[in-house]
Every structure is written in C-alpha cells, then in structure tokens.
Amino acid sequence: MVGYYIKLAWLSLRKTPLLSMLMIGTIAIGIAAAMITITVGYMMAQDPLPHKSDRVAMVHLNSWDPTQPYGYRRNGKNDIPSTLTYQDAMALLKADKADKHTLFAQFSDMIRTTTSDVRDAQLHPIRSTTRDFFDMFGVPFIYGGTWSKEADLTGEQVIVLSKHENDRLFDGVNSVGKEVHVGTLLFRVVGVIDDWQPTPRFYTHRYLMYQSTLRYFVPLESQIRNALFSPTSMGFSCWGDDPNSTLADLLLSECVWLHLWVEFDSVDKKDDYFGFLSDYSEEQRKVGRFARPEPNRLMTVPEYLEKEGALSNENIMGIWFSLAFLLACLCNVMSLMMTKFHGKGGEIGLRRAVGASKKDIIIQFGFESIFIGLVGGVLGLLFAQVGLSVLADMFSNLHQSVMTMDIFLMVGTVGLAMSTSLLFGLWPIYRASQIQPSSQLKSL
Amino acid sequence: MKDLTPILKTLWKSKTGPFLLVIQIAVAFTILINVGHMAINKWHEINKPSGLDEAHLFTFTANLPVEPDSYQARLEQDFADILELASVESVNATNSVPLTSWGLGLALNRTESDESYISYAGVYSMSSNFVETLGLEVIMGRKFDDAEMRLSSDDYMIKSTTAMVTKALAEKISPEDWTQTVGKTIYINGRPYQIVGIVNELIATWPAWWGNKRSIIFPVLTLTNESKFMVRAHPGQLQQAMEEVHTLLMRQPGRIIDKYHPFSHTRETGYKPMISSLVILIAVTIGLMVVTMLGTFGQARFAILRRKRQIGIRRALGASKWQIVRYYILENMVITSFGILLGVICAILLNVKLMDFFDLLSVPGEYFLVGAAVILVAGQFAVIPPALSAANISPASATRSV
C-alpha cells in the first residue's frame, strides 16, 4: 500500500513539474537557511566537556582596585576579573583544596628543531600551563603524555607538541625524548597530542573561544624561571601604580593574567571549595587586599559560557530570522499545495466515486506532502552544506568545527523538512478531502 | 475603483490563499526592514574613515633583543636606522595598532569621582612623530611637543599630564560645543589630564565597537621587550620600504619580527567578520524577496486557474483586457497592503526587541516607506505576467464547458 501511495505521489509530481519544482525549491531554500543558522548556533552552544562540565569550574577572585569596578557585565552589574594575580593563583595551587588544578597563561617564541637552521625558526604562541591541563580538558595524546609533578614545581624544560607541529618538525614520528629550541632554550618533548579542538574553546576569553587551540604546551614554571614574556600578545589587566613591564614585575604586581580551573570528583565538593575561596579572600582582606564588595565566583563550564555570552545575541537573532524565513517559505508551499490539489479536483472526484474514502484521499496527499518534504529536505541539506562551506570560507577567523553538521543535525534537517511540509500540507489536504465527487464528475 | 468591492468580496469568500500571502508578506516586510536597517548600519561602520594614511602604512611587532636597561637606547637606534632608509618617511612605536582588536580602553570622567562618567575611549600611547607617521590631522590646539614625550619602562597606567582626543570624543566631553574642549581637564582613574589638541579622526583598535571613533592619545610609550612599530613609506614605495626595514632589523642578532603587514591587510582582517555578516544580511534579504515574489506569482496563477471561467464570462460580457489586468493588479495591491500593515506592526515590535539586545537605533520612518514601496513593486512584478496571460484567455474557450 505504501509503495502504491509513493508511486501516486511520484506520478503526481511528474504531472506538474514546474509547480513541484517550485514547492521543492522553496522548502529546500527555507530549510537550508534555517539549518545553516541552527548549525552554527548549535555547534557554538555545545557542551565542550560532556560528562563533567558541572564538575570543572573556573575561579574568579575579586582582587581588583578598591576605587572602581573591573568592568560591567551585560546586565549592568559590576564585573570582577576572570583571571588571577600570580600570588593568588600560587596560593590556591599550594592549598590544593580541589582534586585537580589547571593554571595557564601564554607567551610567544621562536621554535625550531635542534637540526634546523636559526633562520628556519617560526614564531608561535605557546601555552604555559600545569600538568593537569590535558587530563582536565580531555586532550588525547598520540605519543607520550603530560609532564611530571616535579616538572611543574621545578620548571623543567619539557614541551608537548600538537600533531600538526609534530608532523611539521619531526615528520610525524614519535618525537618523545627529542629536543626543540624555544628561543635560545632547549625543551625536551614529553608528549604529542592528537588533533584537538573543543567547540567552544571554553577555557579562555569570549573573543578567543572559536579560534584554534595552541600548538605548544610547556610548564608554567618554566616560563616563569626563564622570564619568558610577550606583553603584546598575552592579555593582562592592571590597576594601581605597580610596575609591570617585565615578567618579574608582573609576578609581584596586582595585575591579573592567570586562568585557574579546578576539577572536583563530585559536584558536592564545589560548595566546600567556594567556602574555602571566601575564607581565602577574608584572610587577604585582613592584610589590606580584596577591598571590593562584589563576591568571588566559582563558575562551572556552562555558567562561564553563559557569562561570557559564548552564543552571541547575533547568533540567536540569526536563528530567529531564518526560522521566520522558513515560515514564509512554508506559507508559500502551502498556497502552492492549495493550487496543486485544487487542480486535482477531477482526480479526487473520480477516486471518491469508485470507492475511495476520505481517509484514503488524506493518506494519498499526506504521502505526497511528505514526499515533497523529503526531496526538499535532501536538497536543502545539500544547499546547507554549500552555504556552510561558503560561511567557513568567509569566517576564517572561526574554527571550522563550528561550520560542520553532525549526523544528528543532518537527520534533523530532513526530518524538519518532512514534518513541516506535512504540517503545512494538513489544511490543503483537508480541503481536498472535502471535495464532493458529484460536483467534479459533472465537468469531466 | 468600482472593482474594489467585488475584489474584497472574492477575497473574503476564499480566505486561505490570500491569508497565506498576507502572512508571507508580513514576515518578509518585518525581516526586510530590520535586516535592511542593520545592513546599512554595518555598511556605515565598515566604511568609517580611520584617520590614517592607510595606503602608505605598514605595521609590525618586533622584540628589542637587549637587556632591559638598554631598551630605550635600542628603540631609539632602531628609529634612527629606519629613518635613514630613503623609502621611509616616518616611524613610531605604539601600544596598539588600529583595527587589530588588541588594546586598552578606559573610562573618562569629568571629576575625580567615577560618578561623572563621560565616555569610554580607545587608548593610544605612542612615541613622538605619531601625527606624521599615522597621517593624522590636528584640527584644534597643538600636537605634543618633544619635551612632553616620554619613553618609560615602569609605566602601565599612563603617567602623563596631557592628552589629545579625537573630534568624536571632544563632542562627548563638550556636548554643547566641541571646539571648547582644548584646555579642559578630564580624569581617568582619578588622575587629571589636560587636553591639548584635537585630531579629526583616529579609529580605536576594535573594528566591531560602535564607539570606535572615540580615541585618546597619550605622549608616553611603555617600554617592554616587544614593541609595535608603525612605519609610513614615501608614496609608491611601500613594498620597497617593507623589504628594506625587514632586512635592516634582522641584522640585529636575536631579533624576532611578527605580524609584518601593510595596513590594508590589517583593515581587511579587522573588518572581515563584519563584511561577512553584511554579505549574509544581503543574501537573506535577496532570498526573502525572491521567495515572496515566487509566492505572489504562485498565488496569482492559482487565482487565475480557478477563475478561468469567470474571466471568460467577464470578457464575453464586454470587459476589456485592461480591465482584467487591472482587476488582478488591484487585488494584489489589496493583499499586499494588508501584508504590509501587519508587517509594519511586527517590524516595530521586533525593532523594539532588537534595540534591547543591541545598541541599535530605532528604524527611521523612511525605511518603512521604502520597504513598503519595494514590496508593492515586487508584488506587481510577480502578478503582471499571470494577469496578462489571464487577459489573453479567449472568452470562447473559457466558457465552453459551462
């Protein structure tokens, strides 16, 4: 029976090719527009750390200038810094109250292998962090692994490379144990990570969230011991009159520049940790720091993404615009269906007269609308892929992964096309089923 | 106009088709008005003058490969060496390069207290010669004299006593008459600065900030191990200057040079996201117009298919072709007008919502007029071909089966 209805639908589409093409094309365009914006929005708003995003939190301490707030949040309230001073970061790290700690900053330096010429060195941004970075953020290793606890404490000169850089420098072989030059210093490779791009790159500032991950990782302590400092590319904010033109100055200053993330084995420990943070700032208050009224924050990944506005208003608006656009397209398809079914009055009359019930007519045209939706959806999927690749090309500042549909979205696209096509076909179908056989047969 | 009553009656009798068209037009109108408004705003943003002599500028970051004590000497030597090149007109160092989205913004106040907030401003702190290097136009007051300019290594907060502002910022400082700004004192973080001069334009470093015409310049350059250089080449010698400066600087052992770009590249990269979203806005607008026209076209054809006989009878009873065409044109206008009316209401509602979200201005009235005219004309384009073919139906064939 299903096969018969599909055949009928196919014949019916063949009979009025222009009208069918219009209907399918309109659905395809509307679906493509909606799916492009939804894909970008959906990919931007994904949970970048599934299974533990509520157990991983960022520490924000209010160590800022007593005379004025750090800034303003979008709701107009006073904001506090989302990065820490060196002294606070170190104090929290030493206290070791959470199960895992990741502290990070960055600098840039010239990188080359020991066998290559000085002139072949390339300037790269380098992530300076602690050993838990990889485990906490779920970074996969191909070779080796993270550095030791001692490396974090003693500032051992060890480095983790990305797959991309390992391919470039060492032709993709296991490079663990080999050495690279970072500026004038030698760093020993301890690990190579696989391609890794969390979307959004939740652990950093909003304006960096959709950019590529860095390709080199070294212990923060090795940056500090060697006074590696790139003030024109590293973000830091200062207040007061402390000098801050060298890394040594920065370590002693009230400038904020270090990101601290902590992980808990269970969600319950979060409140305890916040209590610890409050105690810490209370202690600091006694020695004259932390004079501002706004409370500290311990933000889980979703909370931080929300605060930073990872999915911007423009994206949300884009989704609404394209859904409205889809609505306009569907209205259009609906009136085309009215036209189409009206033209088939004679056929309906004939079928009814030879014994088809209203239900049969409804099923027949139901199949036809779903069929139109299916073809339109598949075509829309193609359009959307083209549109996304054009977008990926235009927004080359964003990472590609934002512009890629996963299988769930692809199935969703076709499903959306079929269901909306059926939904907007309901009224025309109902109208068609109401046609009286007698009135139509007369004029045949 | 005597057609109007039968048109309204016919529309009322079979409501679904026209109703769908009204919704389509309303949606199209709503989006058209708001997207059009945003697109034109973006267009203006992208084409804002930067105030720089962009065609002859290039910029880069370079380290000072010496001990901190020698930063100043090294930088001054670098300046002197670069200036000796015949292709170079002028050079300076800055805390941030315009349109690179990397820099400092500060709040300006009228008094020491932050209750008297004036405005946020993009901050430039640069070495001497910046007026010449950037090609700025000083329209009031004076530029900094050499005695004011300082290279300092212990400064982050800008410890000068004077500042220059852009005209747009001057208009914020003295809303009644910006020409009175020179000589006034403003406060940043409780520290006073006297304004000594006004430049016509100098764009702040963030292309996407709507207030980026407001910049303030301090006569101080903070020395660190890295400096951002801006170099102005003699006309026609940009390429040559870029090569010569690079070779010159690389002679110093341990030198690292990064982000070596002509300013045209900086502008292009800075505005790329905005240009991309402008293209998308335009694509949405065009797509929407096409779909609406297709809808109108389909609707008109439908109406004619259904009323073949009616047209035949009217023709047989003596209606001219023009009268038939006129009927459909008028019918389309009636439907479109309802759509526009509904669209105007939705567009205003949406605009209010958008104004909450963004710092968008309300859509000016003429957008509604232009939008309505565009939709009406587009509707007519869609309806005239089927109306003409309807008028060409011969009375005999249309009424044969009656």
Interface residues (C-beta under 8 A of the other chain):
Chain A: L19 L22 T26 I29 G30 A33 D65 T67 Q68 S108 D109 M110 L123 T184 Y207 F229 S230 P231 T232 S233 C238 W239 G240 D241 D242 P243 N244 S245 T246 C255 N313 E314 M317 G318 F321 S322 A324 F325 L327 A328 C329 C331 N332 M334 S335 L336 M338 T339 H342 G343 L391 M394 F395 S396 N397 W427 R431 S443
Chain B: T16 G17 L20 L21 I23 Q24 V27 A28 T30 I31 V35 T61 P68 S101 W102 A107 D114 S153 D154 D155 Y156 M157 N189 G190 T222 L223 T224 N225 E226 S227 K228 G254 I256 D258 T269 K272 P273 I275 S276 S277 V279 I280 V284 G287 L288 V291 T292 L294 G295 G298 Q299 R301 F302 L305 R306 L354 F357 F358 S401
